[in-house]
Amino acid sequence: MSQQRKDHPLAHPTDTSDATFEADVLNSDTPVLVDFWAPWCGPCRMVAPVVEELSNDYDGRVKFVKLNTDENPTVSGKYGIRSIPTLLIFKGGQQVGQVVGFRPKSDLAKHLESALATA
């Protein structure tokens, strides 16, 4: 880790909800990766540490949030979330990427880089 991060050594995904999704994601000035998950989902528990690592790698460039699909059915329904984990990437309030299921960190990073490169 570089020394410049000592004020906040680790970035972590924050929680979002049906009530805060627009402010947290759609109105964000930076790109956002949304992790749609549920506590009972085994693959969600597998992807969580990978998302945390990416949140550190992309700190300051991408915002990472988590949305519990059981507690927030409105947003989950709006984006057609049928399988979890699902990761959606938003830029400028628009969905620019999607990953369904567990993927290795390198694969998720490629999806992020591709989404960041879009206009």
C-alpha positions in Angstrom: 0.0 0.0 0.0 1.2 3.5 -0.8 1.8 6.0 2.0 -0.8 8.4 0.6 -3.6 6.2 1.9 -2.9 6.4 5.6 -5.9 8.7 6.3 -8.2 5.9 5.1 -6.1 2.8 4.6 -8.8 0.6 3.1 -11.7 1.4 0.9 -14.8 -0.7 1.5 -18.0 -1.1 -0.4 -20.8 0.8 1.3 -24.5 -0.2 1.5 -27.1 1.3 -0.7 -30.9 0.8 -0.7 -34.1 1.4 -2.7 -34.3 4.8 -0.9 -30.7 5.9 -1.6 -29.8 4.2 -4.9 -30.5 7.3 -7.0 -28.2 9.5 -4.9 -25.6 6.8 -4.3 -25.4 5.4 -7.9 -27.3 7.3 -10.6 -26.3 10.8 -9.4 -22.6 9.8 -8.6 -19.9 11.9 -10.3 -17.7 8.8 -10.4 -18.4 5.4 -11.9 -20.1 3.0 -9.5 -20.0 -0.8 -9.2 -23.1 -2.2 -7.5 -22.9 -5.6 -5.9 -26.4 -7.2 -5.8 -26.3 -9.8 -3.1 -28.2 -11.6 -0.3 -27.0 -13.0 3.1 -28.0 -16.6 2.2 -26.2 -16.6 -1.2 -23.0 -18.7 -1.1 -21.5 -17.3 -4.3 -22.2 -13.8 -3.0 -19.9 -14.6 0.0 -17.3 -15.8 -2.4 -17.4 -12.6 -4.6 -17.5 -10.2 -1.6 -13.7 -10.3 -0.8 -12.9 -9.9 -4.5 -15.1 -6.8 -4.6 -13.4 -5.5 -1.5 -10.0 -6.0 -3.1 -11.1 -4.2 -6.2 -12.5 -1.3 -4.1 -9.0 -0.8 -2.8 -7.4 -1.1 -6.2 -9.8 1.4 -7.7 -10.1 3.7 -4.7 -10.8 7.2 -5.9 -11.7 6.1 -9.5 -14.7 3.9 -8.8 -17.3 3.9 -6.0 -18.3 0.4 -4.8 -21.7 -0.2 -3.2 -23.7 -3.3 -2.1 -27.4 -3.7 -2.4 -29.2 -6.5 -0.5 -31.8 -7.9 -2.9 -34.0 -9.3 -0.2 -34.3 -5.9 1.5 -34.5 -3.8 -1.7 -36.8 -5.4 -4.2 -37.6 -2.2 -6.1 -34.1 -1.5 -7.5 -33.5 -5.3 -8.0 -36.7 -5.6 -10.0 -36.0 -2.4 -12.0 -32.7 -3.8 -13.3 -34.0 -7.3 -13.8 -31.8 -9.0 -11.2 -32.8 -12.7 -11.4 -29.5 -14.3 -10.3 -27.0 -13.2 -7.6 -24.4 -12.2 -7.3 -24.8 -9.7 -10.1 -22.5 -6.8 -10.5 -23.7 -3.8 -12.4 -21.4 -0.9 -13.4 -22.8 2.5 -13.8 -21.2 5.6 -15.4 -23.0 8.9 -15.7 -26.2 7.4 -14.3 -26.3 4.7 -17.1 -25.6 1.0 -16.8 -22.4 0.3 -18.8 -21.5 -3.2 -17.6 -22.8 -6.3 -16.0 -21.3 -9.5 -14.6 -23.5 -12.3 -13.3 -22.1 -15.0 -11.0 -18.7 -15.5 -9.4 -15.8 -14.4 -11.5 -12.1 -14.2 -10.7 -10.6 -10.8 -9.8 -8.8 -10.5 -13.1 -12.1 -11.0 -15.0 -13.9 -8.4 -12.9 -11.0 -5.9 -13.4 -11.3 -6.4 -17.2 -15.0 -5.6 -17.0 -14.3 -2.5 -14.9 -11.6 -1.3 -17.2 -13.9 -1.7 -20.2 -16.7 0.2 -18.5 -14.3 3.0 -17.5 -13.2 3.3 -21.1 -16.7 4.0 -22.4 -17.6 7.5 -23.2 
